[in-house]
Amino acid sequence: MKTYSDLKSTGLQWAPQIPSGWEVKKSAYLIQANKGENAASLTKEYCESNKGQYPVYSGQTSYSGIMGKIDTYEYDFPMAGVLFSTTVGAKAMTVSHLFGKFSLSQNCLIFYSVSNNLQTRFAYYSFSTVFAFERALIPSHMQASFRMEDLYQYRIPLPPVAEQQKIAQFLDYETAKIDALIDEQKRLIELLKEKRQAVISHAVTKGLNPDAPMKDSGVEWLGEVPRHWEVSKIKWKLKTTSGGTPPTSRYDEYYEGEIPWIRTTDLNNSLLFETEIYVTQKAVTDTSCRVVPKNSVLIAMYGGDGTIGKHSLLMFDSAINQAVCALLPSNELRPKFLHDYIEFYRPFWMIGAESSRKDPNIGQDRIGDHFCLVPPISEQVEIENAISDLKRKYDSLQSESVRNIRILKERRSALISAAVTGKIDVRDWQPPAGSDTLDPNASMQTERHYG
């Protein structure tokens, strides 16, 4: 793209040179930052008890950061809006552009322009670049965080106001196109996952032969199955067991040993080849931390909606904790076929699950009482092979989409950085005829959250 011809040095690592007509200003002279006055009291429990229409923004990564909606609000920014970031955690040092009525929970702040020389939308893109640079300096083993005082110390390049407006308009238009492509790739990934699951489900419940005679399984959600397949309860075909957690109060005796130990967080819905924690033989001898053999199918019995029902096919002998149920190898069910069947079965574990625990608990007895299908061994092998080929195909397509998303995000960040640091000159840029970007708010929809 077109570049500026006359540059000057800034002393900034992330923007070493800027156009000669730009300034560098300390953000303390340009912005005002605030935290929520009632942030400590705006918990999930409070949101549940005071439901309304006004969002409470938090550091969570889901639901655009909205913890809940309540019947009151602290802030109201209906026009230019305000910039938002969390100060610690996974979303720390990322910027959103908020509008409307809302409140803030803990570890959050808003900041906005208090100078006629800084346009809010340009500030959004500029601080996105500053934060990305600062995050990259934080070691991977450390949690990202910053203070309000840090925010005031940043120095940012500041073009003339008219140029800021043009840069923001250009970036609104270009990033909207990139975001649309990213959304397409995300939709493709979801469609691939759905298709993958549908084909696996069909293979383990209907078989590979479309002309096979069928029979009623007697199980409503299974429907018809091949006539020559057996319908059995899991406990009739194999044994189940669980494990335990050695007390950490005797860490030297029970941990950092030679025996792998599996938790629900280790389960990956695939083949499991490694774990992070090892225990000693004494831990196995003294506690219920028993070892199960390779080719056991592991299932998470509790841990919330995101964990319960997670599964893995164990590829080495290992101890397991009390939240993991092991389906031990059986002569009648091949491990890979059983694992594929359990992958199909995961949505059904939760039906009617009850527990005195806060989190649902499907339990060994419940697992044992559920139904499984038992094709002849030779057919199990055929289904395993067909599903393995299918997984390779869909995993390859998904990996390509993930790669595309990464490249598009890198392109987006590079474009923003180039525009707000003066590496490219967009002063003469005009939106294509017929586009709606002459309205400076028209292409903010991916950033905009309304109260």
VEXDREN-2710 file (C-alpha; in Angstrom, 1 decimal):
% VEXDREN-2710
k/r/px/py/pz
1/MET/0.0/0.0/0.0
2/LYS/1.0/3.7/-0.3
3/THR/3.5/4.8/2.4
4/TYR/4.4/8.2/4.0
5/SER/7.5/9.7/2.5
6/ASP/8.7/11.8/5.5
7/LEU/9.2/9.9/8.8
8/LYS/10.7/10.7/12.2
9/SER/12.0/8.6/15.1
10/THR/9.8/8.1/18.3
11/GLY/11.9/6.1/20.7
12/LEU/9.0/3.6/20.9
13/GLN/9.8/-0.1/20.5
14/TRP/6.4/-0.9/18.9
15/ALA/6.4/2.2/16.7
16/PRO/10.0/3.3/16.1
17/GLN/9.1/5.7/13.2
18/ILE/6.0/7.7/12.5
19/PRO/5.0/10.3/9.8
20/SER/6.6/13.7/10.5
21/GLY/3.2/15.3/10.8
22/TRP/2.2/13.1/13.7
23/GLU/2.9/13.6/17.4
24/VAL/3.6/11.1/20.3
25/LYS/1.5/11.8/23.4
26/LYS/1.4/10.2/26.8
27/SER/-2.0/8.6/27.3
28/ALA/-2.4/10.3/30.7
29/TYR/-3.1/13.5/28.8
30/LEU/-5.6/11.9/26.5
31/ILE/-7.8/9.4/28.4
32/GLN/-9.6/8.9/31.6
33/ALA/-9.9/5.4/33.1
34/ASN/-12.5/4.1/35.7
35/LYS/-13.3/0.9/37.5
36/GLY/-16.8/-0.1/38.6
37/GLU/-17.8/1.4/42.0
38/ASN/-19.7/-1.7/43.0
39/ALA/-17.5/-4.2/41.2
40/ALA/-16.9/-6.4/44.2
41/SER/-20.6/-7.0/44.8
42/LEU/-21.5/-7.7/41.2
43/THR/-21.0/-11.5/41.3
44/LYS/-22.7/-14.2/39.4
45/GLU/-25.0/-14.8/42.3
46/TYR/-26.0/-11.1/42.4
47/CYS/-26.7/-11.2/38.7
48/GLU/-28.9/-14.2/39.2
49/SER/-30.9/-12.5/42.0
50/ASN/-31.3/-9.2/40.2
51/LYS/-32.0/-10.0/36.6
52/GLY/-32.7/-7.2/34.2
53/GLN/-31.7/-5.8/30.8
54/TYR/-28.3/-4.1/31.6
55/PRO/-25.1/-6.2/31.1
56/VAL/-22.4/-6.6/33.7
57/TYR/-19.1/-7.0/32.0
58/SER/-16.4/-9.3/33.4
59/GLY/-13.2/-11.1/32.5
60/GLN/-14.9/-14.2/31.3
61/THR/-14.2/-15.3/27.8
62/SER/-17.7/-16.4/26.8
63/TYR/-20.8/-14.4/26.0
64/SER/-18.8/-11.3/24.9
65/GLY/-17.6/-11.0/28.5
66/ILE/-21.1/-10.5/29.9
67/MET/-21.4/-12.2/33.3
68/GLY/-25.2/-11.5/33.5
69/LYS/-27.8/-8.8/33.1
70/ILE/-29.2/-6.8/36.0
71/ASP/-31.9/-4.2/36.7
72/THR/-29.5/-1.3/37.3
73/TYR/-26.5/0.2/35.6
74/GLU/-23.4/2.3/36.5
75/TYR/-22.4/3.7/33.1
76/ASP/-24.2/5.1/30.1
77/PHE/-22.2/5.7/26.9
78/PRO/-24.7/6.0/24.0
79/MET/-22.7/8.1/21.5
80/ALA/-19.0/7.6/20.9
81/GLY/-18.9/4.7/23.3
82/VAL/-16.1/3.7/25.6
83/LEU/-13.2/1.3/25.6
84/PHE/-13.1/-1.7/27.9
85/SER/-10.5/-4.2/29.1
86/THR/-10.0/-6.6/31.9
87/THR/-6.9/-6.1/34.0
88/VAL/-5.9/-9.7/34.7
89/GLY/-6.6/-13.2/33.2
90/ALA/-7.1/-14.6/29.7
91/LYS/-8.7/-11.5/28.3
92/ALA/-6.4/-9.0/30.0
93/MET/-5.0/-6.3/27.7
94/THR/-7.6/-6.9/25.0
95/VAL/-9.9/-4.0/24.0
96/SER/-13.6/-3.9/23.3
97/HIS/-15.7/-0.9/22.2
98/LEU/-18.8/-0.7/24.4
99/PHE/-22.0/1.4/24.0
100/GLY/-25.1/1.8/26.1
101/LYS/-25.9/1.2/29.8
102/PHE/-23.8/-1.3/31.7
103/SER/-21.8/-2.1/34.9
104/LEU/-18.4/-3.6/35.6
105/SER/-17.4/-6.5/37.8
106/GLN/-14.0/-6.9/39.4
107/ASN/-10.7/-6.8/37.4
108/CYS/-12.3/-4.6/34.7
109/LEU/-11.9/-1.0/33.7
110/ILE/-13.2/1.4/31.0
111/PHE/-11.2/4.3/29.5
112/TYR/-12.3/7.0/27.1
113/SER/-10.9/10.1/25.4
114/VAL/-10.9/13.4/27.3
115/SER/-9.1/15.2/24.6
116/ASN/-10.4/16.7/21.3
117/ASN/-7.2/15.4/19.8
118/LEU/-8.1/11.7/20.2
119/GLN/-11.0/10.1/18.5
120/THR/-12.4/7.1/20.3
121/ARG/-12.5/4.7/17.4
122/PHE/-8.9/5.5/16.5
123/ALA/-8.0/5.0/20.2
124/TYR/-9.6/1.5/20.0
125/TYR/-7.3/0.5/17.2
126/SER/-4.3/2.2/18.7
127/PHE/-4.6/0.6/22.2
128/SER/-5.3/-2.8/20.6
129/THR/-1.9/-2.6/19.0
130/VAL/-0.2/-1.3/22.2
131/PHE/-1.8/-4.1/24.3
132/ALA/-0.8/-6.7/21.7
133/PHE/2.8/-5.6/21.9
134/GLU/2.8/-5.6/25.7
135/ARG/1.2/-9.0/26.0
136/ALA/3.9/-10.5/23.7
137/LEU/6.5/-9.4/26.3
138/ILE/4.9/-11.4/29.1
139/PRO/6.5/-14.9/29.5
140/SER/4.1/-17.7/28.6
141/HIS/4.1/-19.1/32.1
142/MET/2.9/-15.8/33.6
143/GLN/-0.7/-14.5/33.6
144/ALA/-1.3/-11.3/31.7
145/SER/-2.1/-8.3/33.8
146/PHE/-1.8/-4.5/34.0
147/ARG/-2.7/-1.7/36.3
148/MET/-4.6/1.5/35.7
149/GLU/-1.3/3.4/36.4
150/ASP/0.3/1.4/33.5
151/LEU/-2.4/2.5/31.1
152/TYR/-1.6/6.1/31.8
153/GLN/2.1/5.6/31.1
154/TYR/1.7/4.4/27.5
155/ARG/2.9/6.8/24.8
156/ILE/0.9/6.6/21.5
157/PRO/1.3/8.1/18.0
158/LEU/-1.3/10.7/17.4
159/PRO/-2.2/11.8/13.8
160/PRO/-4.3/14.9/13.1
161/VAL/-7.9/14.3/13.9
162/ALA/-9.0/14.1/10.3
163/GLU/-6.4/11.4/9.7
164/GLN/-7.5/9.5/12.8
165/GLN/-11.1/9.5/11.3
166/LYS/-9.8/8.2/8.0
167/ILE/-7.7/5.5/9.6
168/ALA/-10.6/4.3/11.7
169/GLN/-12.9/4.3/8.7
170/PHE/-10.4/2.3/6.7
171/LEU/-9.8/-0.2/9.5
172/ASP/-13.5/-0.6/10.2
173/TYR/-14.0/-1.5/6.6
174/GLU/-11.0/-3.8/6.2
175/THR/-11.3/-5.6/9.5
176/ALA/-15.0/-6.2/8.9
177/LYS/-14.1/-8.1/5.7
178/ILE/-11.5/-10.1/7.6
179/ASP/-13.9/-10.8/10.5
180/ALA/-16.4/-12.1/8.0
181/LEU/-13.9/-14.5/6.6
182/ILE/-13.0/-15.6/10.1
183/ASP/-16.6/-16.2/10.9
184/GLU/-17.0/-18.3/7.7
185/GLN/-14.0/-20.5/8.8
186/LYS/-15.5/-20.9/12.3
187/ARG/-18.9/-21.9/10.8
188/LEU/-17.1/-24.4/8.5
189/ILE/-15.3/-25.9/11.6
190/GLU/-18.7/-26.3/13.4
191/LEU/-20.2/-27.9/10.3
192/LEU/-17.3/-30.3/10.0
193/LYS/-17.6/-31.2/13.6
194/GLU/-21.4/-31.9/13.2
195/LYS/-20.8/-33.9/10.0
196/ARG/-18.0/-35.9/11.6
197/GLN/-20.1/-36.7/14.7
198/ALA/-23.1/-37.6/12.5
199/VAL/-21.1/-40.0/10.4
200/ILE/-19.5/-41.6/13.5
201/SER/-22.9/-41.9/15.2
202/HIS/-24.3/-43.6/12.1
203/ALA/-21.4/-46.0/11.8
204/VAL/-21.6/-47.2/15.5
205/THR/-25.4/-47.5/15.6
206/LYS/-26.4/-48.6/12.0
207/GLY/-23.2/-50.1/10.7
208/LEU/-21.6/-49.7/7.3
209/ASN/-23.9/-51.8/5.2
210/PRO/-27.0/-49.8/4.1
211/ASP/-28.8/-52.9/3.1
212/ALA/-28.4/-54.8/6.4
213/PRO/-31.8/-56.0/7.9
214/MET/-32.7/-53.9/10.9
215/LYS/-34.6/-54.5/14.2
216/ASP/-36.0/-52.3/16.9
217/SER/-33.3/-51.9/19.6
218/GLY/-35.9/-51.5/22.3
219/VAL/-34.1/-48.2/23.3
220/GLU/-36.0/-45.1/22.2
221/TRP/-33.0/-42.9/21.3
222/LEU/-31.2/-45.8/19.5
223/GLY/-34.1/-46.7/17.3
224/GLU/-33.4/-49.4/14.8
225/VAL/-30.1/-51.3/14.7
226/PRO/-28.7/-54.1/12.5
227/ARG/-30.6/-57.3/13.2
228/HIS/-27.5/-59.4/13.9
229/TRP/-26.1/-56.9/16.5
230/GLU/-26.5/-57.5/20.2
231/VAL/-28.1/-54.8/22.4
232/SER/-26.6/-55.1/25.9
233/LYS/-26.1/-53.1/29.1
234/ILE/-22.4/-52.0/29.5
235/LYS/-22.1/-53.9/32.8
236/TRP/-23.0/-57.2/31.1
237/LYS/-20.0/-56.9/28.7
238/LEU/-17.2/-55.4/30.8
239/LYS/-16.1/-54.3/34.2
240/THR/-15.8/-50.8/35.4
241/THR/-13.6/-49.2/38.1
242/SER/-12.5/-45.9/39.4
243/GLY/-9.5/-44.5/41.3
244/GLY/-8.5/-42.0/43.9
245/THR/-6.3/-39.0/44.8
246/PRO/-3.4/-39.5/47.1
247/PRO/-3.3/-36.9/49.9
248/THR/-0.9/-34.0/49.0
249/SER/0.0/-33.7/52.7
250/ARG/2.3/-36.6/52.1
251/TYR/3.6/-35.3/48.8
252/ASP/7.1/-36.8/49.1
253/GLU/5.7/-40.3/49.6
254/TYR/2.9/-40.3/47.0
255/TYR/3.9/-38.0/44.2
256/GLU/6.7/-37.6/41.6
257/GLY/6.9/-41.3/41.2
258/GLU/7.0/-43.6/38.2
259/ILE/3.3/-44.4/37.7
260/PRO/1.2/-42.1/35.4
261/TRP/-2.0/-40.7/37.0
262/ILE/-5.0/-39.5/35.1
263/ARG/-7.5/-36.7/36.1
264/THR/-10.6/-35.6/34.2
265/THR/-8.6/-32.6/33.0
266/ASP/-6.3/-35.0/31.1
267/LEU/-9.1/-36.6/29.1
268/ASN/-9.1/-35.3/25.5
269/ASN/-12.0/-37.1/23.7
270/SER/-9.3/-39.0/21.7
271/LEU/-6.4/-41.4/22.2
272/LEU/-4.5/-40.5/25.4
273/PHE/-0.8/-40.9/25.1
274/GLU/0.6/-38.9/28.0
275/THR/-0.2/-37.2/31.3
276/GLU/1.5/-34.6/33.5
277/ILE/1.4/-36.2/36.9
278/TYR/3.1/-39.3/38.2
279/VAL/2.6/-41.1/41.6
280/THR/4.6/-43.6/43.5
281/GLN/3.9/-47.3/44.0
282/LYS/3.2/-46.5/47.6
283/ALA/0.4/-44.2/46.5
284/VAL/-1.2/-47.2/44.7
285/THR/-0.6/-49.5/47.6
286/ASP/-1.9/-47.3/50.3
287/THR/-4.8/-45.5/48.6
288/SER/-7.6/-46.2/46.1
289/CYS/-5.4/-44.8/43.4
290/ARG/-5.5/-48.0/41.4
291/VAL/-3.8/-48.8/38.1
292/VAL/-5.9/-49.7/35.0
293/PRO/-4.5/-51.3/31.9
294/LYS/-3.8/-49.9/28.4
295/ASN/-6.9/-50.0/26.1
296/SER/-9.3/-49.0/28.9
297/VAL/-11.9/-46.4/27.9
298/LEU/-11.9/-43.6/30.5
299/ILE/-15.0/-41.4/31.2
300/ALA/-15.3/-38.3/33.3
301/MET/-18.1/-38.9/35.8
302/TYR/-18.4/-35.4/37.2
303/GLY/-17.0/-31.9/36.8
304/GLY/-19.7/-29.8/35.2
305/ASP/-21.2/-29.6/31.7
306/GLY/-17.8/-28.9/30.2
307/THR/-16.2/-32.0/31.7
308/ILE/-18.8/-34.6/32.4
309/GLY/-18.7/-37.3/29.8
310/LYS/-15.3/-36.5/28.4
311/HIS/-13.5/-39.6/27.4
312/SER/-10.2/-41.1/26.2
313/LEU/-8.8/-44.4/25.0
314/LEU/-5.9/-45.0/27.3
315/MET/-2.7/-46.0/25.4
316/PHE/-0.6/-46.9/28.5
317/ASP/-1.1/-48.5/31.9
318/SER/-2.0/-45.7/34.4
319/ALA/-3.6/-44.9/37.7
320/ILE/-6.8/-42.8/37.7
321/ASN/-8.5/-40.5/40.2
322/GLN/-11.9/-40.8/41.7
323/ALA/-13.7/-38.7/39.1
324/VAL/-12.7/-41.0/36.3
325/CYS/-14.5/-44.3/35.4
326/ALA/-12.5/-46.9/33.5
327/LEU/-14.3/-49.4/31.2
328/LEU/-11.8/-52.2/31.3
329/PRO/-10.8/-54.2/28.2
330/SER/-13.3/-56.9/27.2
331/ASN/-13.1/-59.8/24.7
332/GLU/-16.5/-58.8/23.3
333/LEU/-15.8/-55.1/22.6
334/ARG/-12.7/-53.9/20.9
335/PRO/-11.2/-50.9/22.6
336/LYS/-11.3/-48.5/19.6
337/PHE/-14.9/-49.5/18.7
338/LEU/-16.0/-49.0/22.3
339/HIS/-14.2/-45.6/22.3
340/ASP/-16.0/-44.5/19.1
341/TYR/-19.3/-45.7/20.6
342/ILE/-18.7/-43.7/23.7
343/GLU/-17.9/-40.6/21.6
344/PHE/-21.4/-41.0/20.0
345/TYR/-22.9/-41.6/23.4
346/ARG/-21.6/-38.6/25.3
347/PRO/-24.8/-36.4/24.9
348/PHE/-26.8/-39.1/26.5
349/TRP/-24.9/-39.5/29.8
350/MET/-26.5/-36.3/31.2
351/ILE/-30.2/-37.4/30.6
352/GLY/-31.7/-37.7/34.0
353/ALA/-28.4/-37.5/35.8
354/GLU/-28.9/-36.6/39.5
355/SER/-26.5/-36.1/42.4
356/SER/-26.3/-34.5/45.8
357/ARG/-23.2/-32.8/44.5
358/LYS/-23.3/-29.3/43.0
359/ASP/-22.1/-30.8/39.7
360/PRO/-23.9/-33.6/38.1
361/ASN/-22.5/-37.1/38.7
362/ILE/-23.2/-39.9/36.3
363/GLY/-21.4/-42.5/38.5
364/GLN/-20.2/-46.0/37.7
365/ASP/-23.6/-47.6/38.3
366/ARG/-25.2/-45.3/35.9
367/ILE/-22.6/-45.9/33.3
368/GLY/-22.9/-49.7/33.7
369/ASP/-26.7/-49.5/33.3
370/HIS/-26.5/-47.7/30.0
371/PHE/-26.8/-49.6/26.7
372/CYS/-24.1/-50.5/24.2
373/LEU/-24.3/-52.2/20.8
374/VAL/-22.1/-55.2/20.2
375/PRO/-21.5/-56.1/16.5
376/PRO/-19.5/-59.2/15.5
377/ILE/-15.8/-58.6/16.1
378/SER/-15.0/-58.6/12.4
379/GLU/-17.5/-55.8/11.9
380/GLN/-16.2/-53.9/14.8
381/VAL/-12.8/-53.9/13.0
382/GLU/-14.3/-52.6/9.8
383/ILE/-16.2/-49.8/11.6
384/GLU/-13.0/-48.9/13.5
385/ASN/-11.0/-48.6/10.2
386/ALA/-13.8/-46.6/8.5
387/ILE/-14.0/-44.2/11.4
388/SER/-10.3/-43.8/11.5
389/ASP/-10.2/-42.8/7.9
390/LEU/-13.1/-40.4/8.4
391/LYS/-11.4/-38.7/11.4
392/ARG/-8.2/-38.2/9.4
393/LYS/-10.2/-36.6/6.7
394/TYR/-12.2/-34.2/8.9
395/ASP/-9.3/-33.5/11.2
396/SER/-7.3/-32.4/8.2
397/LEU/-10.1/-30.1/7.0
398/GLN/-10.5/-28.6/10.5
399/SER/-6.8/-28.1/10.8
400/GLU/-6.8/-26.2/7.6
401/SER/-9.6/-23.9/8.8
402/VAL/-7.8/-23.3/12.1
403/ARG/-4.7/-22.4/10.1
404/ASN/-6.7/-20.0/8.0
405/ILE/-8.2/-18.4/11.1
406/ARG/-4.7/-17.9/12.5
407/ILE/-3.4/-16.3/9.3
408/LEU/-6.5/-14.0/9.0
409/LYS/-6.0/-12.9/12.7
410/GLU/-2.4/-12.2/12.0
411/ARG/-3.3/-10.2/8.9
412/ARG/-5.9/-8.3/10.9
413/SER/-3.4/-7.4/13.7
414/ALA/-0.7/-6.5/11.2
415/LEU/-3.1/-4.2/9.2
416/ILE/-4.2/-2.4/12.4
417/SER/-0.6/-1.9/13.5
418/ALA/0.5/-0.6/10.1
419/ALA/-2.3/1.9/10.0
420/VAL/-2.1/3.3/13.5
421/THR/1.7/3.6/13.4
422/GLY/1.9/5.2/10.0
423/LYS/3.5/2.4/8.1
424/ILE/0.8/2.8/5.5
425/ASP/-0.9/6.0/4.2
426/VAL/-4.6/5.7/3.9
427/ARG/-5.4/9.4/3.6
428/ASP/-6.6/9.0/0.0
429/TRP/-8.5/5.8/0.7
430/GLN/-12.1/5.8/-0.2
431/PRO/-14.7/3.0/0.5
432/PRO/-15.9/1.2/-2.5
433/ALA/-19.0/2.6/-4.2
434/GLY/-22.2/1.4/-2.5
435/SER/-20.6/0.5/0.8
436/ASP/-22.0/1.9/4.0
437/THR/-18.7/2.8/5.7
438/LEU/-19.2/6.6/5.1
439/ASP/-21.2/6.2/8.4
440/PRO/-18.3/6.0/10.9
441/ASN/-20.4/3.6/13.1
442/ALA/-21.5/1.3/10.2
443/SER/-18.9/-1.4/10.5
444/MET/-18.4/-1.5/14.2
445/GLN/-20.8/-4.3/14.7
446/THR/-18.2/-6.9/15.6
447/GLU/-16.9/-4.7/18.4
448/ARG/-20.2/-3.2/19.6
449/HIS/-22.1/-4.4/22.7
450/TYR/-25.3/-2.7/23.6
451/GLY/-26.9/-2.3/27.0
END
